[in-house]
Amino acid sequence: MSEFVLDETERLSGARGQRTVLTLDLLVIEGPGRGTRRRVEGGAAVRIGSGEAAHLRIPDRAVSRLHCEVSVTGDAITLRDLGSRNGTVVGDARVRDVDVQAGAVVRLGGSAFRIDVADEPSFVAISKRTSFGEVVGSSLEMRQAYAVLERVAATASTVLVQGETGTGKDVVARAIHAESPRRAGPFVPVDCGAIPETLFESELFGHVRGAFTGALGHRVGAFEEANGGTLFLDEIGEMPLALQAKLLRAIESRSIRPVGAPKETPVDVRIVCATNRKLAQMVNDGTFREDLYYRLAVVEVSLPPLRARREDIPAIARELHAKLTGKTTALPDAFVTSLVARPWPGNVRELRNFIERAVALGMTEPDPGAVGLTSAPAAALPSGVDAIVPLHLPLKDARLAWTSAFESIYVRAMLEKTGGNVTRAAELAGVNRRFLQRLVARLGLRADGDDDDGT
């Protein structure tokens, strides 16, 4: 979590709302950094490592630059390894993502630190909003994110938005711009995953005529285009390593040098970045510069996947449906229930595509004749249904048991109707006589008065 979040999640006024969480003290008890202490307040995540980007820095050569992370959610203390070289160990076990108890000792490299709980709790801001721009959701996780976004939008701080594919990182970036003092300026998105490496520098910084073969005129880059507004670098984890140093220089100096230009040009832009990749692990792997990561993660916001906030799905579905159809009609209850039950690995983007397909197929319109899609109450089940439907079995086994029970009841009733005459029973049932005889034998029934002549 960013320094901004660490510093700002303190005791907050009741007007905004707050959530009580544990306050932790991390104390290095072994190794070169022995005695170093770091407090974890307000549900913030603290990264431990040997690099400059670590919140708790341990100068141990066997410790990765961003080794592990400790975070608090309510009363749970979570420890995550960040793709370290030598691993994170609790007790005798090497761990990746685990909840630990207060007093746990975590070993990394030749060092160790202890996780203690402070006497006084801390507080996390909870917004009263149910949306932020076009981002919809009233779950606790989203309202906690809104509280951070509300504060950071009014500043010029660089923001790093993280989350799985389809969680709405680009929508959050636009909302930050829309609520910032720069809202009247341009919002320029750049998809770092869609630009060929050879064109990256020109796309960001522009070029002058004759800078390279094919440069027939002056081209304004994304930085100049976003001057006075916001530059959104989507999928920042895809940026080539060779260009990361130039991006870092542009951010720090607030100036750029177009390809082939003799001097630098000052720019005034606010940077918002997004990625679905684990930048901390990329830092350890050497594929992302640590100093650039530290500069981009001034404020870090993580968006939860849709499966972690299922209570938001009905509201998101209604919003998407209204945008697609221009109507505010209610969605069928059964349809909404089916949406909430789905896993949505593609998150909000997958949900949007599903709603669009459902609208095209008419699945979102109330239809009393459509099974499973009508919002009308279902017909009452007959009394005693538990006695005839094997609800204690899985569907496949229940279907077989139901079929077997039905055949037994049907054949016995038909034989009783025909006085045990198999030929007459077969005629009424519309089946071959021999078939009915074999069925009677399989079910262990006796056909009294059978007129079987042995043929």
C-alpha positions in Angstrom: 0.0 0.0 0.0 1.2 3.5 -0.6 2.6 6.0 1.8 -0.5 8.1 1.1 -2.8 5.4 2.4 -0.6 4.7 5.4 -0.5 8.3 6.4 -4.2 9.1 5.7 -6.1 6.2 7.3 -6.2 7.6 10.8 -9.2 8.4 13.1 -11.8 9.8 10.8 -14.9 11.9 11.4 -18.2 10.0 11.7 -19.6 12.0 8.8 -17.6 9.8 6.4 -17.8 6.6 8.4 -15.1 4.3 9.6 -14.2 0.7 10.2 -12.1 -0.5 13.1 -9.1 -2.7 12.3 -6.1 -4.0 14.2 -3.0 -1.9 14.5 0.2 -4.0 14.1 3.8 -3.4 15.0 6.4 -5.2 12.9 9.7 -5.5 14.8 12.9 -6.9 13.2 14.4 -9.3 15.8 17.2 -11.0 13.8 19.6 -9.9 11.1 21.2 -6.7 10.0 18.1 -4.6 10.6 17.6 -5.8 14.1 15.6 -3.3 16.2 13.9 -1.7 13.1 10.2 -1.2 13.7 7.2 -0.4 11.4 3.6 0.3 12.4 0.7 -1.0 10.3 -2.4 1.2 10.6 -5.7 1.6 8.9 -5.7 -1.8 7.1 -2.7 -0.7 5.0 -0.5 -3.3 3.4 3.2 -3.0 4.4 5.9 -4.5 2.1 9.0 -5.9 3.6 12.3 -6.2 1.6 15.8 -4.9 1.1 14.9 -2.4 -1.7 14.1 1.3 -1.6 10.4 0.6 -2.3 10.0 -1.5 0.8 8.1 0.1 3.7 10.0 -2.0 6.2 13.5 -2.2 4.9 15.8 -5.0 5.9 19.4 -4.6 4.6 20.0 -8.3 4.2 21.5 -9.5 0.9 19.5 -12.7 1.2 16.3 -10.7 1.3 14.6 -9.8 -2.0 13.9 -6.2 -2.8 10.2 -6.7 -2.3 10.1 -9.9 -0.3 6.8 -10.2 1.4 3.7 -8.2 2.5 1.7 -7.9 5.7 -1.9 -6.6 5.6 -4.9 -6.3 7.9 -8.5 -6.9 7.1 -10.7 -6.6 10.2 -9.2 -9.0 12.7 -7.3 -11.1 10.1 -3.6 -10.7 9.6 -2.5 -11.8 6.2 1.1 -12.6 5.1 1.9 -12.9 1.4 5.2 -13.8 -0.3 5.9 -11.5 -3.2 7.8 -13.9 -5.4 10.9 -13.8 -3.3 14.1 -15.7 -4.2 14.6 -17.4 -0.9 11.0 -17.7 0.3 9.0 -16.6 3.4 9.0 -19.0 6.3 6.7 -19.2 9.4 7.6 -21.9 11.8 8.9 -24.7 9.7 6.7 -24.0 6.7 7.5 -21.9 3.6 4.3 -19.9 2.9 2.9 -17.9 0.0 -0.4 -16.5 1.2 -1.5 -17.3 4.8 -3.4 -15.8 7.8 -1.1 -15.7 10.8 -1.6 -15.1 14.5 -0.3 -12.1 16.6 3.2 -12.9 17.8 4.1 -14.9 14.7 7.8 -14.8 13.7 8.5 -14.5 10.0 11.9 -15.5 8.6 13.3 -14.3 5.4 16.9 -14.7 4.3 19.1 -14.4 7.4 16.7 -12.1 9.1 13.4 -12.4 11.0 10.6 -10.1 12.2 7.8 -10.4 14.7 4.2 -9.4 14.2 2.7 -7.8 17.3 -0.7 -6.3 17.9 -0.8 -2.8 19.4 -3.1 -1.8 22.2 -5.0 0.8 20.3 -7.0 -0.1 17.1 -6.9 2.1 14.0 -9.6 3.1 11.7 -10.2 2.8 7.9 -12.3 5.4 6.1 -15.6 4.0 4.6 -17.3 6.2 2.1 -21.1 6.6 2.0 -21.0 6.5 -1.7 -22.5 3.6 -3.7 -20.7 4.6 -6.9 -17.6 6.6 -8.0 -18.0 8.0 -11.5 -19.2 5.0 -13.6 -17.9 2.5 -11.0 -20.9 0.9 -9.3 -21.0 -1.0 -6.0 -22.0 -0.5 -2.4 -20.0 -3.4 -0.8 -17.6 -2.7 2.0 -14.6 -3.4 -0.2 -15.7 -0.8 -2.8 -16.7 1.9 -0.3 -13.3 1.5 1.3 -11.7 2.1 -2.1 -14.0 5.1 -2.7 -12.8 6.7 0.5 -9.2 6.6 -0.9 -10.2 7.7 -4.4 -12.2 10.7 -3.1 -9.1 12.0 -1.4 -6.6 11.3 -4.1 -8.7 12.7 -6.9 -8.4 16.2 -5.5 -4.6 16.0 -5.4 -1.9 15.8 -8.1 -0.5 12.5 -6.8 0.4 9.7 -9.1 -2.0 6.7 -8.7 -1.4 3.0 -9.4 -4.6 1.0 -9.9 -4.2 -2.7 -9.6 -6.7 -5.5 -10.1 -7.6 -8.5 -12.3 -8.5 -8.1 -15.9 -12.0 -6.7 -16.3 -12.3 -5.2 -12.8 -12.7 -1.7 -14.2 -9.3 -0.1 -13.8 -9.8 2.2 -16.8 -13.2 3.3 -15.5 -11.6 4.2 -12.2 -8.9 6.2 -14.0 -11.5 8.2 -15.9 -13.4 8.8 -12.6 -10.3 10.1 -10.9 -9.8 12.6 -13.7 -13.5 13.6 -13.8 -13.4 14.5 -10.0 -10.0 16.2 -10.1 -9.1 19.9 -10.6 -7.9 18.8 -14.1 -11.3 17.7 -15.3 -11.4 20.5 -17.9 -8.1 19.2 -19.3 -7.6 16.2 -21.6 -7.7 12.6 -20.5 -5.2 10.6 -22.7 -5.2 6.8 -22.4 -2.2 4.8 -23.6 -2.4 1.0 -23.8 1.2 -0.1 -23.1 0.4 -3.6 -24.1 -0.6 -2.6 -27.7 2.4 -0.5 -28.8 5.3 -2.1 -30.6 8.5 -1.7 -28.6 10.2 0.3 -31.5 7.4 2.9 -31.4 7.1 3.2 -27.7 9.3 6.3 -27.3 7.6 8.1 -30.1 4.1 7.3 -28.8 4.9 8.7 -25.4 7.3 11.6 -26.1 6.6 12.3 -29.8 9.3 13.0 -32.5 10.5 15.7 -34.8 10.8 15.6 -38.5 13.7 13.5 -39.8 14.2 11.8 -36.4 14.2 8.4 -38.1 13.2 6.9 -41.3 9.6 7.6 -42.0 9.4 10.6 -39.6 8.0 13.0 -42.2 6.8 15.6 -39.8 6.5 16.6 -36.1 4.4 14.3 -34.0 3.0 15.2 -30.6 3.4 12.4 -28.1 1.0 11.3 -25.3 2.7 13.5 -22.7 2.3 16.7 -24.7 -1.2 15.7 -25.7 -2.2 15.3 -22.0 -0.6 18.6 -21.0 -2.9 20.2 -18.3 -4.8 17.0 -17.9 -4.3 13.3 -17.0 -2.2 10.7 -18.8 -3.4 7.1 -18.2 -0.8 4.4 -18.7 -2.8 1.2 -19.0 -1.1 -2.1 -18.5 2.1 -0.4 -17.3 3.6 -3.8 -16.6 4.0 -4.4 -20.3 6.3 -1.4 -20.8 9.8 -2.4 -22.1 12.5 -2.3 -19.6 14.7 -0.1 -21.8 12.0 2.7 -21.8 11.3 2.6 -18.1 14.3 4.8 -17.3 13.1 7.5 -19.7 9.6 7.3 -18.3 11.0 7.7 -14.8 13.0 10.8 -15.9 9.9 12.3 -17.5 7.9 11.9 -14.3 10.6 13.3 -12.0 11.6 16.2 -14.2 8.1 17.0 -15.5 9.7 17.4 -19.0 10.2 15.3 -22.1 12.5 15.2 -25.1 10.8 14.2 -28.3 12.8 11.7 -30.4 15.4 13.8 -32.4 14.7 17.0 -30.5 17.7 19.1 -29.3 16.1 20.2 -26.0 13.5 19.2 -23.5 9.9 20.4 -23.4 8.2 21.0 -20.0 4.8 19.2 -19.5 2.2 19.4 -16.8 0.5 16.0 -16.5 -1.0 13.9 -13.8 -0.1 10.2 -14.1 -2.5 7.4 -13.4 -1.3 3.8 -14.1 -3.0 0.4 -14.1 -1.9 -3.2 -14.3 -3.2 -6.7 -13.7 0.4 -7.9 -13.3 2.2 -8.3 -9.9 4.7 -5.5 -10.2 6.4 -6.4 -6.9 7.3 -9.8 -8.3 8.4 -8.2 -11.5 10.8 -6.0 -9.5 12.2 -9.1 -7.9 12.6 -10.7 -11.3 14.4 -7.7 -12.7 11.7 -7.0 -15.4 10.4 -3.8 -13.8 12.6 -1.0 -12.3 12.3 -0.7 -8.6 12.7 3.1 -8.7 10.0 3.4 -11.2 7.7 1.2 -9.2 8.3 3.4 -6.1 7.6 6.5 -8.1 4.3 5.2 -9.6 2.9 3.7 -6.4 2.5 7.0 -4.6 -1.1 6.1 -4.0 -2.0 2.4 -4.7 -5.6 1.3 -5.1 -6.5 -2.4 -5.4 -9.9 -3.3 -7.0 -11.5 -6.5 -5.7 -12.6 -9.2 -8.2 -16.4 -9.4 -8.9 -16.6 -12.8 -7.1 -15.4 -11.1 -3.9 -18.3 -8.6 -4.0 -21.3 -10.6 -5.3 -23.7 -8.2 -3.5 -22.8 -5.6 -6.1 -23.7 -7.7 -9.1 -27.5 -6.9 -9.2 -26.8 -3.1 -9.1 -24.0 -3.4 -11.8 -26.3 -5.6 -14.0 -29.1 -3.0 -13.7 -26.7 -0.2 -14.6 -25.3 -2.0 -17.6 -28.8 -3.0 -18.8 -30.0 0.6 -18.5 -27.1 1.8 -20.6 -27.7 -0.8 -23.3 -31.4 -0.4 -23.6 -32.1 3.1 -22.4 -34.7 1.6 -20.0 -34.8 1.4 -16.3 -37.1 -1.6 -16.1 -36.4 -4.2 -13.5 -34.5 -7.4 -14.5 -36.3 -10.7 -13.9 -35.5 -12.0 -10.4 -34.5 -15.5 -11.7 -32.1 -13.8 -14.2 -30.5 -11.7 -11.5 -30.2 -14.8 -9.2 -28.4 -16.7 -12.0 -26.0 -13.7 -12.4 -25.0 -13.7 -8.8 -24.3 -17.4 -8.8 -21.8 -17.3 -11.7 -18.0 -17.1 -11.0 -17.2 -14.3 -13.5 -13.5 -14.9 -14.1 -13.6 -12.0 -16.5 -15.1 -9.7 -13.8 -17.2 -6.7 -14.8 -16.1 -6.9 -18.5 -17.5 -10.4 -18.8 -20.7 -9.4 -17.0 -21.1 -6.5 -19.4 -20.7 -8.8 -22.4 -23.1 -11.3 -20.9 -25.8 -8.6 -20.4 -25.3 -7.3 -23.9 -25.8 -10.8 -25.3 -28.9 -11.4 -23.0 -30.4 -8.1 -24.3 -29.9 -9.2 -27.9 -31.6 -12.6 -27.2 -34.4 -11.1 -25.2 -33.4 -12.9 -22.0 -33.8 -9.8 -19.9 -37.4 -9.2 -20.7 -40.1 -10.7 -18.3 -41.6 -13.7 -20.1 -44.1 -15.8 -18.1 -43.5 -18.7 -20.6 -39.8 -18.7 -20.2 -38.7 -21.2 -17.6 -36.1 -19.7 -15.2 -36.3 -16.2 -16.6 -39.7 -15.0 -15.4 -40.0 -12.7 -12.4 -43.4 -14.2 -11.5 -43.5 -16.4 -8.5 -43.0 -20.1 -9.2 -46.0 -22.5 -8.9 -46.3 -24.1 -5.5 -44.8 -27.6 -5.2 -47.2 -30.4 -4.5 -47.5 -31.6 -0.9 -45.4 -34.6 0.0 -42.8 -33.9 -2.7 -40.0 -35.0 -0.5 -41.5 -38.5 -0.4 -41.3 -38.9 -4.2 -38.4 -36.7 -5.2 -35.0 -37.9 -3.9 -33.8 -34.4 -2.9 -31.0 -36.0 -0.8 -29.2 -37.2 -4.0 -27.2 -35.2 -6.6 -29.2 -34.4 -9.8 -27.7 -37.2 -11.9 -28.4 -39.9 -9.3 -31.8 -38.3 -8.4 -32.8 -38.5 -12.1 -32.0 -42.2 -12.3 -33.8 -42.9 -9.0 -36.8 -40.9 -10.1 -37.0 -42.7 -13.5 -36.8 -46.1 -11.8 -39.5 -45.2 -9.3 -41.7 -43.8 -12.1 -41.4 -47.0 -14.2 -42.4 -49.1 -11.2 -45.4 -47.0 -10.3 -46.6 -46.7 -14.0 -46.3 -50.4 -14.8 -48.1 -51.5 -11.5 -50.8 -48.9 -12.2 -51.3 -50.1 -15.8 -51.4 -53.8 -14.8 -53.9 -53.0 -12.1 -56.0 -51.1 -14.7 -56.0 -54.1 -17.1 -56.4 -56.8 -14.5 -52.9 -58.1 -15.1 -53.3 -58.4 -18.8 -49.8 -57.7 -20.2 -50.9 -57.5 -23.9 -53.7 -55.0 -23.1 -51.3 -53.0 -20.8 -48.7 -52.8 -23.6 -51.3 -51.5 -26.0 -52.4 -48.8 -23.6 -48.8 -47.9 -22.8 -47.9 -47.8 -26.5 -45.0 -50.2 -26.2 -44.2 -53.6 -27.5 -45.5 -56.5 -25.5 -42.1 -58.2 -25.1 -40.7 -54.9 -23.9 -43.3 -54.6 -21.2 -42.7 -58.2 -20.2 -39.0 -57.6 -19.8 -39.7 -54.4 -17.8 -42.1 -56.3 -15.5 -39.4 -59.0 -14.9 -36.7 -56.3 -14.3 -38.9 -54.5 -11.7 -39.6 -57.8 -10.0 -43.4 -57.5 -10.5 -45.9 -60.2 -11.1 -48.6 -60.0 -13.8 -51.6 -62.0 -12.5 -53.9 -63.2 -15.3 -51.1 -62.8 -17.9 -52.1 -64.1 -21.2 -48.5 -64.8 -22.3 -48.5 -67.6 -24.7 -44.7 -67.9 -24.7 -44.3 -66.2 -28.1 
